[in-house]
Amino acid sequence: PDGARIAYTCYEVIAKELHVMRADGTEQRSVGAGVWGPVWSPDGTQIAANASRGSNELTSRIILRDVATGADSPVPTDTVSVYVESWSRPPR
């Protein structure tokens, strides 16, 4: 969110792995596998990302991944397949 860090998906063979690093390319680290299309939270503590529902790549869900711990929180939805594209601050 402040341009100091970058989140990206690394595709190794078939698996998708979420990585973060400093904007200068240092401090690269994995924050977990199985997700793609990362979007930073406005405060930089979480990343919203797409995750497959089981083994079916055509149906997805959105998860929130804590950058510090790698813990996931699902985003509830009644839709079969959803994709995250952006994250904005709530209006003031």
C-alpha positions, 0 to 999 in steps of 0.5 A: 500500500505504501510502495515499500513491499510487493506481493506476487504469485510465484508459479512453480510447476503447477503450484501457486505460492504467494510471496512478498518482498521489499520493493528493492528486491530484498527480503523475499519470502513465501507467505503460503501456497494455493492462492493467486492474484494478491491485493494488499489491504489498505493498512498493509497487514493482510493480503486478499487473494483468490483460492481454489475451492478444492481441486477445481480451478474454475471455482474460486473463493477469496481469502484474507491472508495475514502477512505476519503469520500466514493465517487465512480467514475466508471471506463468506460468499454465496457465489460459486466463483468470485475473484478479488481485483482491488481493496479500497478504504471504507468511505469516511 
